[in-house]
């Protein structure tokens, strides 16, 4: 009888100690919605070029005009003004750029044996383009008055700040990739009182198979004029980073051509993980004919440059629907995710930066427990796709006691009763297991229960 009572007490103690309440969310309710611009500066129109000889005149006559350039960084009106016109055709982003100059000034320009940043010490035009509106990854093109071209892909990363006392504090790190070729074509004119450049930048240089109609693009236009030391910008970017602050670029939208048969596509949910990731594609169309499109998912690790590409054909059947596409990813660290959707008539693209560090993020309310506290509260965020999540479970240990929990979702809140916890140091751990035996991630903590003072 005495033994049975002891067993019952031990059983009750175990139940009380591990009375954890896992409040979970459905995987498809956890959203990582890409931030859309709050304001669009303008929509750029479509033009059809019948004769290349009239390209410049067509851009000037039909393109969107920008002429409110200001001196960097003060915002003053410039002595020598600049203006630009932007539009697009079936394959290219089209820009005409014009700058005033003094009649007797000879534009500063040099030939370069190799591509290098010194070109910005010449008189030049600069274009910054963030074609997926990431605010982190953008393209940089500089062209001087004799047609020398500097073109790069630039990345902005958040890295730990070595000077900060808190290791969580970060600073911006700039990465320049000079291997990119913009394939830009330019036509330059130099006259007594002005010089100009007409640019054709292929959308294919950014990875689009067709014009990305309806997409948002970050952009900034700049002019460097060294006779008066005037640096002009359309969107001023004062502060640390100088011209390289994509979060301050202007925002344009690729205006629709008027073709009502093009479906409206959006990637409204992207769920990254280490198992089965999911891409959600929503579409609307006003016709009943099924349409087959190609979906390309490209994952690139920023550090190693390793890349995974998945191509899948899907069919838009209904007038309105959402399609889920699973895909794999195996790298921790900073990753670039591209999604390109295209048919013979259109292309839609999007991109996200995702930093995958751990399979789990764990937050405990407190590592030091006062005697009157009844328990330990915490949260767990698990970075796994839905398919992989079903194979896993959590093992929670407090000293020698342990409990296994089935996972029902990616966000868990738990409470563990600690009234009978011993004073002093205690060991607490949470481990993530796949298929009940393969440990894939574990975190350990020291929990201190403080003694009674009175």
Backbone torsions as a table, in degrees:
resi	resn	phi	psi	omega
1	UNK	NA	-44.6	179.6
2	UNK	-61.3	-40.0	179.3
3	UNK	-64.0	-41.0	179.7
4	UNK	-62.4	-41.1	178.3
5	UNK	-62.3	-41.4	178.8
6	UNK	-62.6	-42.9	179.6
7	UNK	-62.9	-41.1	178.9
8	UNK	-63.9	-43.1	179.6
9	UNK	-62.1	-44.8	178.9
10	UNK	-62.3	-38.9	179.1
11	UNK	-65.3	-44.2	177.9
12	UNK	-63.2	-38.8	179.1
13	UNK	-61.9	-42.3	-179.9
14	UNK	-65.2	-41.6	-179.8
15	UNK	-63.9	-44.2	-179.5
16	UNK	-66.3	-44.0	-177.3
17	UNK	-61.6	-37.5	-177.3
18	UNK	-112.7	40.4	175.2
19	UNK	-81.1	67.9	-176.5
20	UNK	-92.0	136.4	-178.8
21	UNK	-109.7	107.8	-179.4
22	UNK	-92.7	107.4	177.7
23	UNK	-97.4	113.4	-172.8
24	UNK	-115.7	156.2	175.3
25	UNK	-110.0	147.2	174.9
26	UNK	-64.5	142.7	-177.7
27	UNK	-57.4	-39.5	-175.7
28	UNK	-78.3	0.1	174.5
29	UNK	-99.9	-5.7	178.8
30	UNK	-90.7	113.9	-169.7
31	UNK	-109.6	140.6	170.5
32	UNK	-121.9	69.9	-172.9
33	UNK	-76.9	131.0	-179.5
34	UNK	-67.3	134.7	-178.9
35	UNK	-67.6	127.9	176.7
36	UNK	-97.6	152.1	-179.4
37	UNK	-66.0	139.4	179.2
38	UNK	-72.4	-34.8	178.5
39	UNK	-134.5	142.7	175.9
40	UNK	-107.1	128.6	-177.9
41	UNK	-70.4	-39.7	176.5
42	UNK	-169.5	162.5	172.3
43	UNK	-103.1	131.8	-179.5
44	UNK	-91.8	134.4	-174.4
45	UNK	-82.2	162.0	176.0
46	UNK	-92.9	138.1	172.5
47	UNK	-130.8	146.9	177.2
48	UNK	-107.1	119.9	-176.7
49	UNK	-90.7	112.8	177.1
50	UNK	-86.2	-34.2	-176.9
51	UNK	-136.4	120.1	-178.4
52	UNK	-60.5	-25.2	179.4
53	UNK	-65.4	-24.8	-178.8
54	UNK	-99.7	12.8	-175.2
55	UNK	-56.0	-51.2	-177.0
56	UNK	-61.0	-45.2	-179.6
57	UNK	-63.9	-37.4	179.3
58	UNK	-65.6	-41.7	178.4
59	UNK	-63.2	-43.2	-179.3
60	UNK	-66.1	-40.7	-175.5
61	UNK	-76.3	-31.8	-172.2
62	UNK	-117.6	-12.0	-177.7
63	UNK	-78.3	166.1	175.9
64	UNK	-78.3	130.6	-173.7
65	UNK	-94.0	133.4	173.9
66	UNK	-122.7	125.1	179.7
67	UNK	-141.1	4.3	-178.5
68	UNK	-92.4	54.9	176.4
69	UNK	-77.8	141.0	-179.9
70	UNK	-124.9	159.2	179.3
71	UNK	-74.5	131.0	178.2
72	UNK	-86.0	136.9	-3.0
73	UNK	-100.7	6.1	-169.1
74	UNK	-78.2	-25.6	-177.9
75	UNK	85.2	11.9	179.2
76	UNK	-74.6	160.9	173.6
77	UNK	-72.4	138.2	-176.7
78	UNK	-79.5	156.4	174.4
79	UNK	-72.9	-41.1	176.6
80	UNK	-113.0	118.0	-171.5
81	UNK	-83.6	164.2	176.5
82	UNK	-137.7	158.5	175.7
83	UNK	-150.2	160.6	-178.9
84	UNK	-147.6	157.0	175.5
85	UNK	-132.2	136.1	-177.4
86	UNK	-129.2	138.8	172.8
87	UNK	-160.3	-167.0	177.8
88	UNK	-151.2	156.7	173.1
89	UNK	-117.4	-157.9	-174.9
90	UNK	-68.2	-16.6	-174.6
91	UNK	-135.5	-18.2	-167.5
92	UNK	-131.3	151.4	163.1
93	UNK	-84.3	127.2	-173.3
94	UNK	-113.2	128.1	-179.5
95	UNK	-135.0	129.8	169.3
96	UNK	-110.0	127.9	-176.2
97	UNK	-122.9	132.8	-179.8
98	UNK	-137.6	139.5	179.9
99	UNK	-134.1	138.0	172.0
100	UNK	-70.5	156.8	173.8
101	UNK	-151.1	160.9	176.6
102	UNK	-76.0	152.4	-171.2
103	UNK	-64.2	-34.6	-174.8
104	UNK	-97.0	1.7	-177.0
105	UNK	-86.3	130.1	175.7
106	UNK	-95.8	119.5	-175.5
107	UNK	-57.5	135.9	179.6
108	UNK	-78.1	121.6	-178.8
109	UNK	-156.4	151.9	-179.4
110	UNK	-143.3	154.7	169.0
111	UNK	-88.7	143.8	-178.8
112	UNK	-120.8	130.2	178.2
113	UNK	-66.3	-32.3	176.2
114	UNK	-136.8	157.4	-179.2
115	UNK	-68.6	126.5	-179.2
116	UNK	-154.7	161.1	-174.9
117	UNK	-69.7	-10.7	-178.9
118	UNK	-62.9	-12.6	179.8
119	UNK	-61.4	-23.3	179.9
120	UNK	-73.6	-4.3	171.7
121	UNK	-87.4	-1.7	172.8
122	UNK	-91.4	167.3	167.1
123	UNK	-69.6	127.6	-173.4
124	UNK	-158.1	170.3	168.7
125	UNK	-111.7	140.2	178.6
126	UNK	-121.9	137.8	176.0
127	UNK	-126.1	127.7	173.8
128	UNK	-111.6	126.2	-176.7
129	UNK	-130.6	124.6	174.8
130	UNK	-112.5	83.2	-167.3
131	UNK	-66.5	-19.6	179.0
132	UNK	-107.2	6.0	-179.4
133	UNK	51.1	56.1	-179.6
134	UNK	-90.2	-25.4	-173.3
135	UNK	66.7	12.0	-178.7
136	UNK	-133.7	-28.9	-175.5
137	UNK	-129.3	122.5	-173.2
138	UNK	-147.7	163.5	-178.8
139	UNK	-107.7	143.5	-174.4
140	UNK	-127.1	122.9	-179.9
141	UNK	-126.4	128.9	174.6
142	UNK	-125.2	134.3	178.4
143	UNK	-134.0	127.3	177.5
144	UNK	-92.6	-175.5	-169.6
145	UNK	-75.8	-6.5	176.1
146	UNK	-113.2	13.5	172.2
147	UNK	87.0	12.6	173.2
148	UNK	-71.4	136.4	-172.8
149	UNK	-121.1	133.4	171.7
150	UNK	-119.8	121.3	-179.8
151	UNK	-140.7	131.8	-175.5
152	UNK	-143.4	161.9	164.8
153	UNK	-101.9	134.3	-179.4
154	UNK	-119.8	141.0	177.8
155	UNK	-121.7	146.1	170.5
156	UNK	-118.0	120.9	178.7
157	UNK	-114.7	149.4	171.5
158	UNK	-96.7	116.4	-179.6
159	UNK	-119.7	157.6	178.2
160	UNK	-57.6	136.2	179.6
161	UNK	-84.2	112.3	-176.8
162	UNK	-66.0	-18.7	-178.5
163	UNK	-90.2	-10.6	-176.6
164	UNK	-84.1	145.8	177.5
165	UNK	-72.3	-34.8	179.3
166	UNK	-90.1	119.7	-178.6
167	UNK	-64.0	-15.4	178.7
168	UNK	-77.7	-17.3	179.5
169	UNK	-72.0	139.4	-176.0
170	UNK	-124.2	167.1	172.4
171	UNK	-136.7	164.1	-177.2
172	UNK	-84.7	136.6	175.6
173	UNK	-118.9	132.5	-177.0
174	UNK	-103.6	128.6	178.5
175	UNK	-118.0	130.2	-179.6
176	UNK	-115.7	125.2	177.9
177	UNK	-112.3	106.9	-175.6
178	UNK	-88.7	5.6	-178.4
179	UNK	-78.6	-14.9	-176.9
180	UNK	-71.9	137.9	175.8
181	UNK	-115.5	115.3	-176.5
182	UNK	-70.8	-21.8	-176.1
183	UNK	57.1	27.8	-179.7
184	UNK	-70.7	141.4	173.7
185	UNK	-112.3	136.3	-176.0
186	UNK	-136.7	149.8	176.1
187	UNK	-125.7	119.8	-172.7
188	UNK	-112.4	136.2	175.6
189	UNK	-126.0	130.4	176.5
190	UNK	-120.8	116.9	177.7
191	UNK	-115.8	-179.1	-177.2
192	UNK	-62.6	-46.4	-172.0
193	UNK	-104.9	-1.6	179.0
194	UNK	-160.1	164.3	167.5
195	UNK	-139.7	152.8	-172.7
196	UNK	-143.9	163.2	178.2
197	UNK	-144.6	135.1	175.0
198	UNK	-109.2	124.3	-172.9
199	UNK	-115.7	139.4	169.8
200	UNK	-122.1	109.9	-179.3
201	UNK	-110.1	112.6	-177.1
202	UNK	-64.5	135.8	173.8
203	UNK	-62.5	-27.3	179.0
204	UNK	-63.8	-22.7	178.0
205	UNK	-66.9	-20.3	177.6
206	UNK	-99.0	1.4	178.2
207	UNK	101.4	-1.6	-180.0
208	UNK	-80.3	139.7	175.5
209	UNK	-84.6	-27.4	176.6
210	UNK	-138.5	178.8	177.4
211	UNK	-63.5	127.8	-178.9
212	UNK	-80.4	72.2	-176.0
213	UNK	-62.6	133.7	180.0
214	UNK	86.7	-6.0	-178.9
215	UNK	-78.5	152.3	174.1
216	UNK	-95.1	138.4	-178.1
217	UNK	-130.4	129.5	171.9
218	UNK	-83.5	138.5	-176.8
219	UNK	-153.6	147.4	170.0
220	UNK	-142.6	143.1	-179.5
221	UNK	-118.8	133.3	-175.5
222	UNK	-137.6	154.2	176.3
223	UNK	-136.0	131.8	177.9
224	UNK	-109.1	123.0	-177.4
225	UNK	-130.9	112.8	-166.7
226	UNK	-93.1	-8.2	175.4
227	UNK	-64.0	-39.4	-179.5
228	UNK	-112.8	7.9	-177.3
229	UNK	54.5	41.9	177.8
230	UNK	-99.9	120.7	171.7
231	UNK	-106.7	117.6	-176.4
232	UNK	-106.7	146.7	174.6
233	UNK	-136.9	147.4	170.7
234	UNK	-74.2	-50.3	174.8
235	UNK	-110.1	115.4	-177.5
236	UNK	-67.4	137.5	179.3
237	UNK	-128.4	62.2	178.5
238	UNK	-69.8	159.5	177.3
239	UNK	107.5	-175.5	-178.0
240	UNK	-61.4	131.9	-177.6
241	UNK	106.3	-16.7	177.1
242	UNK	57.6	-130.2	-179.5
243	UNK	-67.9	-19.6	-171.6
244	UNK	-92.4	67.0	177.5
245	UNK	-134.3	80.2	-173.6
246	UNK	-61.7	-19.8	177.7
247	UNK	-71.1	-10.9	178.7
248	UNK	-107.3	4.1	177.9
249	UNK	-66.1	160.9	170.8
250	UNK	-73.9	166.3	-178.3
251	UNK	-125.7	126.1	176.1
252	UNK	-122.6	159.9	177.8
253	UNK	-122.2	138.9	176.7
254	UNK	-76.0	107.6	-174.8
255	UNK	-67.2	144.0	179.5
256	UNK	-67.4	151.3	-176.7
257	UNK	-83.8	-6.8	-176.0
258	UNK	100.4	-4.7	177.8
259	UNK	-77.0	107.2	-175.6
260	UNK	-77.6	-7.2	-179.6
261	UNK	-86.2	-0.6	177.8
262	UNK	-83.1	127.5	179.1
263	UNK	-71.7	154.4	174.1
264	UNK	-93.4	122.8	-174.2
265	UNK	-117.9	141.3	173.6
266	UNK	-144.7	143.7	172.9
267	UNK	-102.9	92.9	-168.7
268	UNK	-90.7	-19.8	177.2
269	UNK	-137.0	128.1	172.0
270	UNK	-127.9	121.9	-174.2
271	UNK	-117.2	101.5	-178.4
272	UNK	-88.4	151.5	176.3
273	UNK	-163.8	-161.4	178.2
274	UNK	-110.8	-1.3	179.4
275	UNK	-116.6	-113.4	179.8
276	UNK	-91.5	99.6	176.0
277	UNK	-78.1	156.5	-178.1
278	UNK	-128.0	134.1	172.9
279	UNK	-112.3	125.2	-179.0
280	UNK	-105.2	119.4	179.6
281	UNK	-113.5	119.3	175.8
282	UNK	-105.3	143.2	179.7
283	UNK	-144.3	155.9	173.7
284	UNK	-135.6	136.4	175.5
285	UNK	-145.7	155.0	-175.2
286	UNK	-105.7	24.3	178.8
287	UNK	-136.5	156.3	-173.0
288	UNK	-92.8	-12.1	-177.2
289	UNK	-69.3	127.4	176.2
290	UNK	-60.3	144.8	-178.4
291	UNK	-130.8	125.2	179.0
292	UNK	-91.2	131.5	178.9
293	UNK	-129.5	158.4	176.1
294	UNK	-102.1	132.3	177.2
295	UNK	-113.5	121.4	177.0
296	UNK	-111.8	125.0	176.8
297	UNK	-114.2	120.9	-178.2
298	UNK	-121.4	127.9	178.5
299	UNK	-119.5	123.4	-178.4
300	UNK	-125.6	127.7	175.9
301	UNK	-79.9	125.5	-175.0
302	UNK	-62.8	-38.4	-175.0
303	UNK	-77.6	-48.8	-173.9
304	UNK	-91.9	-15.4	-176.7
305	UNK	66.9	8.6	174.9
306	UNK	-66.9	149.8	-173.6
307	UNK	-140.9	142.6	171.8
308	UNK	-120.2	132.7	178.0
309	UNK	-125.8	129.0	176.2
310	UNK	-122.0	128.8	175.0
311	UNK	-113.4	134.4	-179.9
312	UNK	-143.5	136.3	176.0
313	UNK	-92.8	128.4	176.7
314	UNK	-127.9	161.1	-177.5
315	UNK	-119.1	125.2	171.5
316	UNK	-83.2	106.3	-174.9
317	UNK	-97.8	-62.8	-178.0
318	UNK	-72.0	172.1	176.0
319	UNK	-73.5	-26.0	-179.3
320	UNK	-147.3	129.0	-178.9
321	UNK	-168.1	168.3	173.8
322	UNK	-126.0	130.3	-178.7
323	UNK	-111.2	136.5	177.2
324	UNK	-105.5	131.9	177.7
325	UNK	-124.6	116.6	175.8
326	UNK	-81.6	148.8	176.6
327	UNK	-151.8	162.6	-175.0
328	UNK	-102.4	152.9	170.8
329	UNK	-149.3	135.4	-173.3
330	UNK	-122.3	4.8	-172.9
331	UNK	-110.7	136.0	167.2
332	UNK	-83.3	168.5	180.0
333	UNK	95.0	-164.7	-176.8
334	UNK	-80.1	126.4	180.0
335	UNK	-127.4	146.7	174.8
336	UNK	-107.0	125.1	-179.7
337	UNK	-110.5	120.2	174.5
338	UNK	-105.4	146.9	170.8
339	UNK	-134.1	118.6	179.4
340	UNK	-122.7	124.0	-179.6
341	UNK	-118.7	126.6	-175.6
342	UNK	-149.4	150.3	170.5
343	UNK	-129.4	-169.3	179.1
344	UNK	-71.6	-14.2	-175.5
345	UNK	-108.4	-20.0	-173.4
346	UNK	-156.8	169.9	177.6
347	UNK	-143.9	143.3	175.1
348	UNK	-133.8	133.9	-177.6
349	UNK	-133.6	155.0	176.2
350	UNK	-155.3	161.5	-178.0
351	UNK	-153.1	144.0	176.1
352	UNK	-135.4	150.4	167.8
353	UNK	-99.6	128.8	178.0
354	UNK	-130.0	126.3	179.8
355	UNK	-104.2	103.1	-178.8
356	UNK	-95.9	108.1	-176.7
357	UNK	-101.4	-59.1	-177.8
358	UNK	-126.6	159.8	175.2
359	UNK	-71.5	-25.4	-179.7
360	UNK	-132.6	144.0	166.5
361	UNK	-113.6	125.4	-176.8
362	UNK	-121.9	132.4	177.4
363	UNK	-126.1	122.8	174.8
364	UNK	-105.4	138.2	-178.4
365	UNK	-63.4	-35.8	-176.4
366	UNK	-162.1	137.4	175.5
367	UNK	-92.9	-11.5	179.6
368	UNK	-116.0	116.9	-175.2
369	UNK	-106.1	128.8	174.6
370	UNK	-79.8	155.8	-176.7
371	UNK	-55.7	-35.1	-176.4
372	UNK	-79.2	-10.1	179.0
373	UNK	-72.7	138.0	-173.9
374	UNK	-90.0	-18.4	-176.8
375	UNK	-173.3	-179.7	-178.1
376	UNK	-109.8	123.9	178.6
377	UNK	-105.1	146.2	177.9
378	UNK	-163.3	171.3	178.6
379	UNK	-134.8	146.4	176.9
380	UNK	-129.0	130.3	173.0
381	UNK	-114.6	121.5	-176.1
382	UNK	-106.9	125.0	-176.5
383	UNK	-96.6	73.7	178.1
384	UNK	-135.7	146.7	175.0
385	UNK	-72.2	164.4	-172.3
386	UNK	-60.4	-42.4	-179.0
387	UNK	-63.4	-41.1	180.0
388	UNK	-73.2	-31.7	-177.4
389	UNK	-62.5	-35.2	-178.4
390	UNK	-64.5	-23.5	-176.8
391	UNK	-86.7	-5.6	-169.5
392	UNK	-111.6	162.1	173.4
393	UNK	-150.1	163.0	-179.1
394	UNK	-105.7	139.2	171.6
395	UNK	-113.7	116.2	-177.4
396	UNK	-107.4	128.2	-178.0
397	UNK	-127.2	135.4	172.0
398	UNK	-128.1	107.8	-170.9
399	UNK	56.7	-120.7	-177.4
400	UNK	-94.5	-3.3	-179.0
401	UNK	-91.5	142.6	179.0
402	UNK	-144.3	159.6	179.6
403	UNK	-149.8	140.8	177.8
404	UNK	-101.1	135.7	180.0
405	UNK	-122.7	130.8	170.1
406	UNK	-73.2	144.9	-178.2
407	UNK	-96.8	127.3	179.7
408	UNK	-110.4	-6.1	-178.8
409	UNK	-173.4	-179.2	-173.7
410	UNK	-90.9	-15.9	-179.4
411	UNK	-118.1	118.9	-175.9
412	UNK	-124.0	137.4	170.5
413	UNK	-117.2	135.5	-177.6
414	UNK	-134.7	156.9	175.5
415	UNK	-134.9	130.0	178.8
416	UNK	-122.8	124.7	-179.6
417	UNK	-67.9	126.4	-178.5
418	UNK	-123.6	21.1	-177.9
419	UNK	-60.6	-35.5	-177.0
420	UNK	-98.4	15.9	180.0
421	UNK	-73.1	141.3	-178.4
422	UNK	-71.0	152.0	177.1
423	UNK	-69.4	150.6	179.1
424	UNK	95.0	-152.2	-173.1
425	UNK	-80.1	134.9	175.6
426	UNK	-132.2	149.3	-179.1
427	UNK	-100.7	127.7	179.0
428	UNK	-129.0	134.1	-179.5
429	UNK	-144.7	152.3	173.9
430	UNK	-130.5	123.7	-179.2
431	UNK	-121.3	143.1	178.3
432	UNK	-107.1	123.0	-177.5
433	UNK	-115.4	141.3	172.4
434	UNK	-106.3	134.1	179.3
435	UNK	56.6	32.5	172.8
436	UNK	68.1	-6.7	-176.2
437	UNK	-134.4	-21.0	-177.2
438	UNK	-97.5	107.3	179.7
439	UNK	-77.2	123.6	-177.3
440	UNK	-113.0	-11.7	176.5
441	UNK	-165.4	142.3	178.4
442	UNK	-149.9	140.8	175.0
443	UNK	-126.1	136.3	178.4
444	UNK	-120.6	144.7	-179.4
445	UNK	-135.5	153.5	170.3
446	UNK	-102.7	121.3	179.3
447	UNK	-105.7	127.4	-178.3
448	UNK	-111.2	125.4	173.0
449	UNK	-102.4	122.0	-174.8
450	UNK	-78.5	146.7	-180.0
451	UNK	-76.5	160.1	175.7
452	UNK	-68.8	136.9	-177.4
453	UNK	-87.0	-29.9	-178.0
454	UNK	-128.7	NA	NA
